[in-house]
Amino acid sequence: MIPFLFLSTVLIWGTTWIAIAMQVGAVPVLVSVFYRFALASILFLIILAISGRLKLPEKKHQVGLISQALCLFSLNFICFYTAAAFIPSGLISIIFSLATIFNAINARLIFGDRITKRVLLASLLGVSGLALLFGRDIISSETTEIFQGIALAGLGTLFFSLGNMASRRNSQAGISPTIANAWAMGYGAVILLMLIGLTGTPVVAPPDKTYFGALVYLATFGSIVGFTTYLVLVAKIGSAKAAYATVLFPIVALTLSTIYEGYIWHWSGILGLVLALSGNVVMFARKQSLQPSPAQEPLTTK
């Protein structure tokens, strides 16, 4: 059971990036992200209602849920979807995998958690890995597109990390993570719809089967199933071991990017990947006694 859950999480998170890349183009980014979370929230709430687990959020929890919606289910994905137009999806996954470092810094600033030498070492490895991964392309680039892609992916990861902090605070306030995410996805869809109206973005229907298939996959597997398998995995083996999924899914994403997007490997890119993933290994190689309590778990969804 545990190997199945772990493998499912890695494969789902690793393949969402190429599915995002498949949606870039004819449909505006705001509309694509809206489609994803509108569909995901509707399906999620129906599943909870049928299973008898659906609960209405209390008024005092609304600010927390809106904060989670802004950072986890709207602003961050606007950045990721836009970045996919400038850099390969596999490289976006590498930047996103460094969210653990963002989490450590934000947890220090917001919750007062201590930043350890382990975090500093992981940060050094991660930044060095990114420099090697992108260095050749940056040097040879004749446009600013790669810088835009890196900046957008980094900003999206920052928003994602802030969403983790909002999710952690919601958990501490007594909101079930599953309930919080189901409603926050719905709130995220409403926020996106408002942005579409305010910016005058045209609402374009899914143009073809490829786009529609990617949308259904991202809404169901990427936003519901992957999140659920990760939560079950955390419950069964703990957060430290479950988090190794974030170390492995960039490998899946880069493999798909190589096959479908023509990403070309160089020795510097391979070394950069090793360093970046090593930073994640260092972050998660914690002793059992140092694991945070379940109420303090940052929540992840992709």
N, C-alpha and C positions, 0 to 999 in steps of 0.2 A: 504493500500500500504506500509506504513512505517513498520508495524509489519512483513509483508512478507519479505521485504528487510533485516530487522534485523535478522529474523530467518534464512533466506537463508545464510547470511554471517556467522552466528555462526555455522550452520550445515556444511557448506562447509569447513571453516577453521578448524573445530573440527574433520572432517573426513579425511583431507589430510594426517595426520600423520600415520594413519593405512594403507593408500594406499602406502605411502612411504615404510613402513615396508614390504609390500607385494612385493616390487621390490628388496629387499635385497637378495643377493644370487648368482644366476647363471650369471647375467649380471654385469660387473664391474660398480662401482659407477659412474665414469666419463661418461660411455656410457649411463647409465640410466638417468642422469641429462641432457645429451645432447639430448637424445630422447625427453624428456619432453619439453625443451625450443625450440628445433627446430620445433616440432609440434605446440606448443603454438604460436610461433612467426608467422609461416606461416598462421595459422588460423586467428590470430589477425589482421595481415596485410591485408588478403583477406576481412575480415569483414569491416575494415576501408575503403578499396578501394571500395567495393560494396556500402557502405553508403555514399561515397563521402567525407569522412573526412580524408583520407590518405594524409599526407604531407611529403615531403622529408626533413630530418633534415639539417640545415645549417652547413657549415664547422666549424663555430666558436663554435658550440654546440657539436662537436664530442667528445672532451675530457670528457665533463660532462656525455654524454651518455655511453661512455666506462667505466667510473667510476661506474655508476649505474649498468651497466651490470656485472662488476666484482664482486660487492658486493651483489647485489640483485638476480642475475640470473646465478651465477656460483659458486663462492667460498663458499658462505654461504650454498648452498644446497649440495655441496660436503661434507661439514662438517656434515650436518644434516643426509644425507643418510648413511654416514659412522658410525655416532653415533647410528643409528638404529640397527646396528649389535651388539651393546654392551648393550644398555639399552632399556626398553620398550618405545614405541612411545609416550605413554601418558606422561611420565616423560620428554621427549624432549619438548613436548608442554608447560609444566610448565616452563622450562628454557627459552623457546622462549617468553613466555608471559611477561617475565621481560625485554623485549626489551625497554619498556618505560623508564626504569631506565638508560639503556645504552644511550637511546636517550637524556635524560636530561643531562648526563655528556658530551656526544659528542657535543650537542648543545651549552653547555657552552664553550667547548674548541674551537669549530670551528666558532660559530656565536656570542659568548659572552653573551648568554642567562643566566639569573640569576638562580642559583640553590636555591630553597626555602626550608624551613623547611619541607614542605609537601613532597618534593622529598627525603629528608633524612629519614623521617619516613617510607615512602613507601619502600625505600631501605632496611631499617632494618627489616621490616616485610617480605619482599621478601627473603632476605638472610636467615633469621630465618626459614622461611617456607621450603626452599630448604634443609637446614641442617636437619630438621626433616624428610622430605620426603626421603632423601638419607642416613640418619644416620645409620639406622638399616642394610641396605644392605652394606654400607661401612665397618661397624664393623665386619660383618659376612663374608665378601668377602675374598676368598683365592687367588684371582687373581687381576690383575690391570685393568681388562676390564671395570669395573664400572667407574674408574677414567678416562679412555680413553673416555668413552661415555659422561661423564659430561663435560670434557674439550672440546671435539669436539662440543657438543651442545652449550656450552658457546662461543666458538670461532665463530660458525655459527651465533649466535645471535649478536655478535660484528660486524661481517661483514654485517649482515642485518641492524643494526643500522647505520653503515657507509653508506650503500646504501640509507637509509632514508635521511641522510644528503646530499648525492649527488642528490637525487630526489628533495629535498627542494631547493637546489641551482639551479637545472635545471628549476624548477617552477619560481623562482625569475628571471631567465634569459629569461622568456617568452615562454618556451616550454610547450605545453599542456601536462598534466600528462598522458593522454591516449596515445598520440603520443609517448611520451618519453618511456613509458613502452613497447609499441609494438616494437619499434626499439631496445630498450635495451635488450629485450628478444632475438631478432635476433642476436645482438652482443654477448650476452652471449653464444648462441649456437655456434657461430664461435670461441669464446675463448675456449670453451669446446672441440671443434673439434681439435683445435691446441694442447691442452694439451694431448688429446688422441694420436695424432701423435708424440709429443715430448716424451711421456712416453712409447710408444710402446704398449699401452693398446689394447688388442684384441677387435674388434667390434663384439659383440655377438648379434644375433637376439633375439627378445622377445621369451622366451622359451615356454610359455603356455598362455592360455586364461586369467588366473588370472593376470599375469604380464601385458599383453596387456590391459586388462580392467582397471587396476590401472593407467597405462600410459595415456590412453585416458581421464580418470577422472581427473588426475592431470593437464594435459595440458589444458583441456577445462574448467572444473569447478574450479579446484584449481588455475590455472594461469590466466584465462580470466574472467569467470563469477563471481567468488568470489571477484576479484579486482573491477569489474564493479559495483556489488551491493554495495560494501563498498563506492565507490566514490559517487554513487547516494544517499546513506544514509547520507554521510557527507554533500552533497549539500542540503538535505531536513531538517535535524535536527541538523546539526553542528557536529564538530569533537569530542567535549567532550562526547556527548551522544552516538554518533556512536561508539566511542572507547570502550564502555562497551562490545562490541562483543569480545574483547580480554580477558575480564575477564571471559566470559562464555565458550569460545571454549575449554579451557583445560578440563573442566568438561566432555564435549562430548568425547574428545580424551581419557581421562582416563577411561571412561565407556567402550569404544570400546576396549581399551587395556586390561581391566579386562576380557571382554568376549572372545576376540580372542587371546590374548597373555598370559593369565593366570596371570596377575598382581595381587598380593595378598595384601590386605589392612590390615594395623595395625593401632592402635590408633595414633601412632606417624605420620603415613602418612596422616591420616585424618586431624589431627591438622596442619600438615605442609601445606596441600592443602588450608585449611582455611586461614592460615597466608599469604601464597603466593598470593592468590586471593585478600585478604584484602589489600595487598600492591598495587595491580592494582586499586582497588576501590579508595584508598586514592589518587593515582596519577590522576585519572580522575574526581574526585569529585570537579571540579573547578567551580567557579562562572562564570556566563555568560559573565561578563564584562572582565574576564581574558582570554577568548578564543583567540588564535592567528588568524591572518587574513588568508583567504584561500590560499594566495600565500606562506604562511610559513608552510603549512601542511606537516608533514612527510608522505610519501606514503607507503602503505603496500600492499604486495601481498603474498598469500600463495597458 
